[in-house]
Amino acid sequence: MTLTRRHLLKSAAILGAAGTAGVPHIWTKQSGFAWAASNEIKVGVLFSLTGTTAVVEKSLHNATLMAIDEVNKSGGINGMRVVPVIEDPASDPATFAEKANKLVLNDRCATVFGSYTSASRKAVLPVFEKRKNLYWYPTLYEGRECSKSVMYTGAVPNQQQKDFIPWLVKTFGKKFYLVGSNYIYPKEENNVCKILLKELGGEVVGEEYVPLGHSEFGSVLNKFRETKPDVIFSTVVGDSVIALHKQYKAAGFNPDTMPMASLTTSEIEIAAMGGEYAAGHFTSAPYFMGHESAENAAFIENYQRRFGKDSVTHFVSEAAYFQVHLFRQAVEKLGIGDITPTNIRDAASGLEIQAPQGRVKVDADTLHCYLWPKIGQAQSNGQFKVIQQSADWVKPEPYWAYPGQSCTKDGLKGT
């Protein structure tokens, strides 16, 4: 729908009548101004600036604002300036839900960029599904979700574990100890790991979950010593990553013979702990800061110019960055009168963009992204050396580990 003078007059009349009746905010489905004024479009930015996951989420916040600034400096979107409305959910899922509700209902944001943990994504999901709004989620996650109110730009298990677990078994051995933070993401990822290990003849010698923010790993380290795994498979997140690595090193363990293999440890956690504590351990991800491309060089240069020469980029901040540019491209396809969250979602389906990691694409069926899996080994300088990488982008399969179920344009199929 294009925005016409007749439409403007009709909307103004409706709003005027609502004002005289004492109802300040009544929008019709046809009113483009429900989501965008003539010169601006508001978006929510919902990342934790305090709390246990702030060590990671601050960088997602920064990357999002940097991308928004790039969009505005290039003329905005169809002449509209993107206005970020910032909230701090303080690493608490209940606060995430409260702030999401505010951004959608009170601030009338046309879309919201946010979340690191699956717990926080699950907390806000009912808000966006009920209100038919749109949430952009940049984090690697466990899959098994098929919402039409979320754009998923991080990796799912087939884009992280499908090549990683076989490589670890071949390189180090079949005995794995699984340790993770105590919420849905680590448990689901560990289920996938166990499925792969069973296929490979592997063995889980221990499985442990610790609270978010946990910092004392003495008892866990003792279990490593007792069970002697070939690989420690870690899905610990936030500040706990730093504590685990430091205490591992202090205990005298050797990554040459018993490495930690992670889906969650990135350059940002390594910067917080020091490269010497991460050196020798492994991570599987679609992006590492050391990836060589013109787009990545520009991304890093701009990021360090804004946030300091020692600032690092990583696989979640990269997705937080490129998803804003996907949003820009989607809105550019719409006339100002057609800007609604569901229209933005539909316009984004199938879009491609040259991201720092390589060319990525939104899968129209699942609303997840085609990405470029890599295996990296942490170095003492805080960067990763890429050991293995995919020859092509990999299609997202959020139900890959669960045969009989699939995410389609019409929703979840199978049981």
Buried (B, 14 or more C-beta within 10 A) or exposed (E): BEBEEEBBEBBEEBBEEBEEEEEEEEBEEEBBBBBBBEEBBBBBBBBBBEBBBBBBBBBBBBBBBBBBBBBBEEEBBBEBBBBBBBBBBBBBBEBBBBBBBBBBEEBBBBBBBBBBBBBBBBBBBEBBBEBEBBBBBBBBBBBBBBBBBBBBBBBBBBBBBBBBBBBBBEBBBBBBBBBBBBBBBBBBBBBBBBBBBEEBEBBBBBBBBBEBBBBEBEEBBEBBEEBEBBBBBBBBBBBBBBBBBBBBBEEEBEBEEBBBBBBBBBBBBBBBBBBBBBBBBBBBBBBBBBBEBEBBEEBBEBBBEEBEEEBBBBBBBBBBBBBBBBBBBBBEBBEBBBBBBEBBBBBBBEBBBEBBBBEBBBBEBBBBBBBBBBBBBBBEEBBBEBEEBBEEBBBBBBBBBBEEBBBEEEEBEEE
